[in-house]
Amino acid sequence: MATFTAFDGTVLTVVGAASPDPVICVPGGPMQASAYLDGLGSLRLDLRGTGDSAVPADVASYRCERQADDLEALRVHLGLEALSLLAHSAGAAIAVHYAARFPERVARLTLVTPSPRAVGIEVTDDDRRAIAVQRRDEPWFPAAFAALERIWAGAPADDDWAAITPFVYGRWDAGTAAHAAEGERRTNRTAAAAYYSGDFLVGSGLDRVTAAVLVVGGELDIQLPPAHAARYAALFPNGSLALAPRAGHFPWLDDPGWFAATAGVTLKGIRG
């Protein structure tokens, strides 16, 4: 574990063993501590206000586009010409803002089930429904799908957001239930509320990213259905798409072997 100083003086933590060409993992949530990415890359960044990183003085600095400056500070701290980045879910917003602003500083970029919000790709309720109904034979489906329908209708019950959690995973069992509960405990809700505030859209610059960009999607991911994952990959001149079979929003949990081979990372201590 090491620390470095961000653009505004906030002390941030990066966890893992340094190497000549590290893969920097950027967590999602948004604003979840990076511990859930343990084993995916060389180094993982605890975003400001999460994990072992300090809480910033300015709440507005939680905005995703401003946290791109934290990646640049990390690059300088590591003494690297360019970064190899692996960003998951909402963490992709930080990574693509960084890539758009500093395209020459990106060696390669892997976006794992990235949230489409920062790039303006809209996923409709009908898009999500088409993915969700593919799970109709699973025992938890009736209750979870009913909760989804109430949410889409704008009249959710108090526990409906928790009830739809099984849709996030390619399989739902005691292990993934524990993973979901731990993720909730690791999330900074104040930071999450500010993450997509202000002008968070990447307006331009992705067409200048010449590095290889891999979008890893899940066939069963209702947050980024396969067709939308393909649109995301097409935003980059050297973008490509890989779909994890029968996987949800955490494809490395659903098929670690497939994920390691496809994303080009060595997974440590992760089993399906």
C-alpha beads as a LAMMPS data file, in Angstrom:
LAMMPS data file: protein, C-alpha beads

272 atoms
271 bonds

1 atom types
1 bond types

-500.0 500.0 xlo xhi
-500.0 500.0 ylo yhi
-500.0 500.0 zlo zhi

Masses

1 110.0

Atoms # bond

1 1 1 0.000 0.000 0.000
2 1 1 1.317 3.451 -0.923
3 1 1 0.004 6.992 -0.820
4 1 1 0.281 9.979 -3.128
5 1 1 -1.087 13.510 -3.173
6 1 1 -3.948 14.430 -5.515
7 1 1 -4.492 17.684 -7.399
8 1 1 -6.144 19.362 -4.406
9 1 1 -3.857 18.023 -1.694
10 1 1 -6.046 15.032 -0.767
11 1 1 -3.919 12.011 0.148
12 1 1 -4.981 8.951 -1.847
13 1 1 -4.060 5.316 -1.463
14 1 1 -3.072 2.776 -4.073
15 1 1 -2.944 -0.884 -3.061
16 1 1 -0.841 -3.650 -4.569
17 1 1 2.665 -4.481 -5.703
18 1 1 4.427 -2.096 -8.046
19 1 1 5.681 -3.440 -11.367
20 1 1 7.248 -1.941 -14.514
21 1 1 3.907 -2.012 -16.368
22 1 1 1.157 -2.076 -13.730
23 1 1 -2.539 -2.444 -14.506
24 1 1 -4.334 0.265 -12.518
25 1 1 -7.826 -0.795 -11.394
26 1 1 -10.446 1.936 -11.031
27 1 1 -13.475 0.863 -8.952
28 1 1 -17.147 1.499 -9.618
29 1 1 -20.101 1.716 -7.263
30 1 1 -20.023 4.584 -7.823
31 1 1 -17.579 5.383 -5.035
32 1 1 -17.027 1.919 -3.651
33 1 1 -13.729 1.083 -1.973
34 1 1 -11.445 -0.834 -4.314
35 1 1 -11.156 -3.955 -2.141
36 1 1 -13.778 -5.727 -4.266
37 1 1 -11.346 -5.547 -7.214
38 1 1 -8.602 -7.293 -5.256
39 1 1 -6.853 -9.794 -7.512
40 1 1 -7.751 -8.169 -10.832
41 1 1 -4.649 -6.108 -11.577
42 1 1 -1.302 -4.922 -10.277
43 1 1 -2.584 -1.869 -8.420
44 1 1 -6.020 -0.701 -7.346
45 1 1 -6.901 2.865 -6.514
46 1 1 -9.029 3.768 -3.515
47 1 1 -10.928 6.763 -4.842
48 1 1 -11.075 9.844 -2.649
49 1 1 -13.261 9.330 0.398
50 1 1 -13.242 5.529 0.061
51 1 1 -11.167 2.723 1.523
52 1 1 -7.875 4.051 2.892
53 1 1 -7.940 7.315 0.931
54 1 1 -8.629 10.586 2.689
55 1 1 -11.900 12.497 2.561
56 1 1 -11.489 15.668 0.463
57 1 1 -12.366 19.118 1.763
58 1 1 -14.555 19.857 -1.258
59 1 1 -17.535 17.535 -1.876
60 1 1 -17.626 18.709 -5.508
61 1 1 -14.275 16.985 -6.074
62 1 1 -16.152 13.663 -5.992
63 1 1 -17.485 14.471 -9.482
64 1 1 -16.290 11.824 -11.908
65 1 1 -14.705 14.227 -14.391
66 1 1 -12.671 15.907 -11.664
67 1 1 -11.335 12.582 -10.419
68 1 1 -9.621 12.108 -13.784
69 1 1 -6.994 14.455 -12.341
70 1 1 -6.349 11.879 -9.618
71 1 1 -5.302 9.381 -12.294
72 1 1 -2.890 11.921 -13.753
73 1 1 -1.433 12.546 -10.284
74 1 1 -1.013 8.781 -9.886
75 1 1 0.755 8.518 -13.246
76 1 1 3.209 11.226 -12.215
77 1 1 3.706 9.571 -8.817
78 1 1 4.526 6.230 -10.477
79 1 1 6.835 7.860 -13.002
80 1 1 5.056 6.294 -15.985
81 1 1 4.765 7.689 -19.504
82 1 1 1.292 6.177 -19.855
83 1 1 -1.200 4.173 -17.814
84 1 1 -2.703 0.760 -18.430
85 1 1 -6.177 1.098 -16.934
86 1 1 -8.873 -1.402 -16.012
87 1 1 -12.068 0.352 -14.929
88 1 1 -15.243 -1.327 -13.726
89 1 1 -18.825 -0.061 -13.956
90 1 1 -19.101 3.582 -12.824
91 1 1 -15.301 3.749 -12.593
92 1 1 -15.292 3.842 -16.382
93 1 1 -16.553 7.435 -16.185
94 1 1 -13.278 8.498 -14.586
95 1 1 -11.234 6.430 -17.026
96 1 1 -12.909 7.754 -20.178
97 1 1 -12.676 11.349 -18.979
98 1 1 -8.976 10.740 -18.422
99 1 1 -8.585 9.135 -21.851
100 1 1 -10.397 11.998 -23.578
101 1 1 -8.234 14.621 -21.898
102 1 1 -4.921 12.756 -21.971
103 1 1 -5.125 10.312 -24.891
104 1 1 -1.347 10.128 -25.176
105 1 1 -1.155 9.016 -21.540
106 1 1 -3.228 5.859 -22.080
107 1 1 -1.259 2.709 -22.935
108 1 1 -4.337 0.483 -22.968
109 1 1 -7.826 0.679 -21.550
110 1 1 -10.081 -2.143 -20.400
111 1 1 -13.640 -1.160 -19.509
112 1 1 -15.460 -3.904 -17.635
113 1 1 -19.270 -3.650 -17.859
114 1 1 -18.887 0.150 -17.961
115 1 1 -21.705 2.430 -16.958
116 1 1 -22.889 4.164 -20.137
117 1 1 -23.905 7.399 -18.424
118 1 1 -20.727 9.409 -19.040
119 1 1 -20.797 8.694 -22.778
120 1 1 -24.509 9.414 -23.235
121 1 1 -25.642 5.917 -24.226
122 1 1 -29.215 5.462 -23.022
123 1 1 -30.471 2.106 -21.772
124 1 1 -34.280 2.002 -21.663
125 1 1 -36.524 -0.041 -19.395
126 1 1 -37.467 -2.170 -22.385
127 1 1 -33.776 -2.825 -23.078
128 1 1 -33.339 -4.034 -19.520
129 1 1 -36.555 -6.050 -19.612
130 1 1 -35.320 -7.983 -22.650
131 1 1 -32.255 -9.067 -20.685
132 1 1 -34.098 -9.685 -17.409
133 1 1 -36.649 -12.111 -18.876
134 1 1 -33.811 -14.407 -19.903
135 1 1 -33.553 -15.307 -16.201
136 1 1 -37.196 -16.412 -15.911
137 1 1 -36.319 -20.019 -15.016
138 1 1 -34.318 -19.039 -11.930
139 1 1 -36.063 -19.483 -8.537
140 1 1 -35.629 -15.884 -7.414
141 1 1 -36.983 -14.435 -10.679
142 1 1 -40.701 -13.868 -9.867
143 1 1 -40.093 -11.669 -6.821
144 1 1 -37.136 -9.837 -8.374
145 1 1 -38.920 -9.187 -11.668
146 1 1 -42.011 -7.893 -9.872
147 1 1 -39.745 -5.457 -8.016
148 1 1 -38.232 -4.352 -11.331
149 1 1 -41.675 -3.702 -12.774
150 1 1 -42.640 -1.551 -9.783
151 1 1 -39.410 0.434 -10.135
152 1 1 -40.018 0.973 -13.854
153 1 1 -43.575 2.061 -13.074
154 1 1 -42.241 4.678 -10.666
155 1 1 -43.825 3.098 -7.589
156 1 1 -41.136 1.021 -5.879
157 1 1 -41.636 -0.517 -2.465
158 1 1 -39.010 0.199 0.203
159 1 1 -37.158 -3.069 -0.358
160 1 1 -37.463 -3.297 -4.148
161 1 1 -33.968 -1.990 -4.907
162 1 1 -32.488 -4.733 -2.741
163 1 1 -34.854 -7.290 -4.256
164 1 1 -33.487 -6.788 -7.786
165 1 1 -29.864 -7.457 -6.794
166 1 1 -29.842 -11.012 -8.248
167 1 1 -30.096 -9.518 -11.736
168 1 1 -26.656 -7.943 -11.263
169 1 1 -24.928 -11.335 -11.098
170 1 1 -24.688 -14.136 -13.612
171 1 1 -25.518 -16.511 -10.801
172 1 1 -27.217 -15.843 -7.474
173 1 1 -26.087 -17.830 -4.456
174 1 1 -24.723 -17.316 -0.959
175 1 1 -21.364 -16.164 -2.322
176 1 1 -22.733 -13.464 -4.601
177 1 1 -25.237 -12.366 -1.944
178 1 1 -22.326 -11.827 0.453
179 1 1 -20.426 -9.963 -2.282
180 1 1 -23.386 -7.612 -2.793
181 1 1 -23.774 -6.941 0.932
182 1 1 -20.069 -6.173 1.315
183 1 1 -20.212 -3.777 -1.623
184 1 1 -22.969 -1.804 0.049
185 1 1 -20.881 -1.452 3.221
186 1 1 -17.872 -0.223 1.239
187 1 1 -19.720 2.553 -0.600
188 1 1 -19.474 6.246 0.310
189 1 1 -23.059 7.409 -0.316
190 1 1 -22.249 11.116 0.043
191 1 1 -19.580 10.769 -2.624
192 1 1 -21.858 8.666 -4.823
193 1 1 -24.518 11.399 -4.778
194 1 1 -22.004 13.916 -6.149
195 1 1 -20.329 11.581 -8.657
196 1 1 -22.622 12.275 -11.621
197 1 1 -23.477 15.859 -10.689
198 1 1 -22.674 18.788 -12.919
199 1 1 -21.455 18.309 -16.480
200 1 1 -20.329 14.687 -16.310
201 1 1 -20.675 13.820 -20.014
202 1 1 -17.552 13.266 -22.087
203 1 1 -18.186 15.806 -24.819
204 1 1 -15.337 14.964 -27.184
205 1 1 -11.888 13.473 -27.362
206 1 1 -12.553 9.735 -27.424
207 1 1 -11.821 9.694 -31.154
208 1 1 -8.256 10.740 -30.281
209 1 1 -7.630 7.685 -28.090
210 1 1 -5.342 5.570 -30.268
211 1 1 -4.626 2.917 -27.637
212 1 1 -6.407 -0.426 -27.751
213 1 1 -9.693 -0.233 -25.841
214 1 1 -11.462 -3.416 -24.791
215 1 1 -15.044 -3.298 -23.544
216 1 1 -15.907 -6.426 -21.568
217 1 1 -19.651 -6.952 -21.361
218 1 1 -21.842 -9.625 -19.852
219 1 1 -24.536 -11.392 -21.851
220 1 1 -26.900 -11.015 -18.891
221 1 1 -25.892 -7.552 -17.713
222 1 1 -29.055 -5.452 -17.433
223 1 1 -26.998 -2.333 -16.709
224 1 1 -25.186 -2.507 -20.060
225 1 1 -26.940 -4.941 -22.421
226 1 1 -24.792 -6.452 -25.202
227 1 1 -26.041 -4.136 -27.968
228 1 1 -25.182 -1.106 -25.854
229 1 1 -21.778 -2.559 -24.982
230 1 1 -21.110 -2.784 -28.725
231 1 1 -22.049 0.889 -29.137
232 1 1 -19.668 1.779 -26.307
233 1 1 -16.758 -0.055 -27.935
234 1 1 -17.479 1.679 -31.257
235 1 1 -16.757 5.088 -29.675
236 1 1 -13.023 4.368 -29.889
237 1 1 -10.908 4.072 -33.060
238 1 1 -9.339 0.854 -31.746
239 1 1 -12.238 -0.340 -29.628
240 1 1 -13.316 -3.972 -29.430
241 1 1 -15.969 -5.909 -27.549
242 1 1 -15.842 -9.207 -25.689
243 1 1 -19.028 -10.658 -24.179
244 1 1 -18.764 -12.990 -21.210
245 1 1 -21.214 -15.886 -21.728
246 1 1 -24.074 -15.996 -19.199
247 1 1 -22.341 -13.319 -17.121
248 1 1 -23.720 -10.307 -15.305
249 1 1 -22.139 -7.083 -14.077
250 1 1 -19.166 -8.833 -12.427
251 1 1 -17.915 -11.170 -15.168
252 1 1 -14.711 -12.121 -13.359
253 1 1 -16.848 -13.774 -10.683
254 1 1 -18.990 -15.651 -13.205
255 1 1 -16.095 -17.115 -15.226
256 1 1 -12.635 -16.241 -13.856
257 1 1 -10.799 -18.276 -16.493
258 1 1 -12.593 -16.616 -19.401
259 1 1 -12.109 -13.183 -17.880
260 1 1 -8.379 -13.612 -17.226
261 1 1 -7.730 -14.834 -20.759
262 1 1 -9.883 -12.160 -22.381
263 1 1 -8.861 -9.139 -20.304
264 1 1 -5.200 -10.154 -20.262
265 1 1 -4.866 -10.061 -16.473
266 1 1 -3.725 -12.623 -13.926
267 1 1 -6.431 -13.199 -11.354
268 1 1 -5.214 -13.934 -7.838
269 1 1 -7.402 -15.698 -5.320
270 1 1 -10.616 -15.364 -7.363
271 1 1 -12.738 -18.431 -7.974
272 1 1 -16.012 -18.789 -9.764

Bonds

1 1 1 2
2 1 2 3
3 1 3 4
4 1 4 5
5 1 5 6
6 1 6 7
7 1 7 8
8 1 8 9
9 1 9 10
10 1 10 11
11 1 11 12
12 1 12 13
13 1 13 14
14 1 14 15
15 1 15 16
16 1 16 17
17 1 17 18
18 1 18 19
19 1 19 20
20 1 20 21
21 1 21 22
22 1 22 23
23 1 23 24
24 1 24 25
25 1 25 26
26 1 26 27
27 1 27 28
28 1 28 29
29 1 29 30
30 1 30 31
31 1 31 32
32 1 32 33
33 1 33 34
34 1 34 35
35 1 35 36
36 1 36 37
37 1 37 38
38 1 38 39
39 1 39 40
40 1 40 41
41 1 41 42
42 1 42 43
43 1 43 44
44 1 44 45
45 1 45 46
46 1 46 47
47 1 47 48
48 1 48 49
49 1 49 50
50 1 50 51
51 1 51 52
52 1 52 53
53 1 53 54
54 1 54 55
55 1 55 56
56 1 56 57
57 1 57 58
58 1 58 59
59 1 59 60
60 1 60 61
61 1 61 62
62 1 62 63
63 1 63 64
64 1 64 65
65 1 65 66
66 1 66 67
67 1 67 68
68 1 68 69
69 1 69 70
70 1 70 71
71 1 71 72
72 1 72 73
73 1 73 74
74 1 74 75
75 1 75 76
76 1 76 77
77 1 77 78
78 1 78 79
79 1 79 80
80 1 80 81
81 1 81 82
82 1 82 83
83 1 83 84
84 1 84 85
85 1 85 86
86 1 86 87
87 1 87 88
88 1 88 89
89 1 89 90
90 1 90 91
91 1 91 92
92 1 92 93
93 1 93 94
94 1 94 95
95 1 95 96
96 1 96 97
97 1 97 98
98 1 98 99
99 1 99 100
100 1 100 101
101 1 101 102
102 1 102 103
103 1 103 104
104 1 104 105
105 1 105 106
106 1 106 107
107 1 107 108
108 1 108 109
109 1 109 110
110 1 110 111
111 1 111 112
112 1 112 113
113 1 113 114
114 1 114 115
115 1 115 116
116 1 116 117
117 1 117 118
118 1 118 119
119 1 119 120
120 1 120 121
121 1 121 122
122 1 122 123
123 1 123 124
124 1 124 125
125 1 125 126
126 1 126 127
127 1 127 128
128 1 128 129
129 1 129 130
130 1 130 131
131 1 131 132
132 1 132 133
133 1 133 134
134 1 134 135
135 1 135 136
136 1 136 137
137 1 137 138
138 1 138 139
139 1 139 140
140 1 140 141
141 1 141 142
142 1 142 143
143 1 143 144
144 1 144 145
145 1 145 146
146 1 146 147
147 1 147 148
148 1 148 149
149 1 149 150
150 1 150 151
151 1 151 152
152 1 152 153
153 1 153 154
154 1 154 155
155 1 155 156
156 1 156 157
157 1 157 158
158 1 158 159
159 1 159 160
160 1 160 161
161 1 161 162
162 1 162 163
163 1 163 164
164 1 164 165
165 1 165 166
166 1 166 167
167 1 167 168
168 1 168 169
169 1 169 170
170 1 170 171
171 1 171 172
172 1 172 173
173 1 173 174
174 1 174 175
175 1 175 176
176 1 176 177
177 1 177 178
178 1 178 179
179 1 179 180
180 1 180 181
181 1 181 182
182 1 182 183
183 1 183 184
184 1 184 185
185 1 185 186
186 1 186 187
187 1 187 188
188 1 188 189
189 1 189 190
190 1 190 191
191 1 191 192
192 1 192 193
193 1 193 194
194 1 194 195
195 1 195 196
196 1 196 197
197 1 197 198
198 1 198 199
199 1 199 200
200 1 200 201
201 1 201 202
202 1 202 203
203 1 203 204
204 1 204 205
205 1 205 206
206 1 206 207
207 1 207 208
208 1 208 209
209 1 209 210
210 1 210 211
211 1 211 212
212 1 212 213
213 1 213 214
214 1 214 215
215 1 215 216
216 1 216 217
217 1 217 218
218 1 218 219
219 1 219 220
220 1 220 221
221 1 221 222
222 1 222 223
223 1 223 224
224 1 224 225
225 1 225 226
226 1 226 227
227 1 227 228
228 1 228 229
229 1 229 230
230 1 230 231
231 1 231 232
232 1 232 233
233 1 233 234
234 1 234 235
235 1 235 236
236 1 236 237
237 1 237 238
238 1 238 239
239 1 239 240
240 1 240 241
241 1 241 242
242 1 242 243
243 1 243 244
244 1 244 245
245 1 245 246
246 1 246 247
247 1 247 248
248 1 248 249
249 1 249 250
250 1 250 251
251 1 251 252
252 1 252 253
253 1 253 254
254 1 254 255
255 1 255 256
256 1 256 257
257 1 257 258
258 1 258 259
259 1 259 260
260 1 260 261
261 1 261 262
262 1 262 263
263 1 263 264
264 1 264 265
265 1 265 266
266 1 266 267
267 1 267 268
268 1 268 269
269 1 269 270
270 1 270 271
271 1 271 272
